[in-house]
Amino acid sequence: MDTAISYVDALFTVYVLVLLIRILLSWVPFAPIRSFWRAVVQFFYDSTDWYLGFWRRIIPPVGPLDLSPIVGLIVLYIVRVLVINLLQSS
């Protein structure tokens, strides 16, 4: 069971890292870049837009600030703790 817990924990950790990279990429202005880097950036946007889009529909931007990534990270952390505790109890 420890392998399943570490696997689930690793999945959550990887998605949190992808989400953090996506947040950092949103601060960088886009210039015409090579197709390889455009594909890398597009991967981060495509893999996180569905999750952040859900929170954007619930929490509208406050002026120029988009609070959905913060709420998304907090909820992801809470779900991670609940899932790992559930796996540990079984």
Secondary structure, DSSP 8 states (H G I E B T S, - for coil): -HHHHHHHHHHHHHHHHHHHHHHHHTTS------HHHHHHHHHHHHHHHHHHHHHHHHS--BTTB--HHHHHHHHHHHHHHHHHHHHHH-
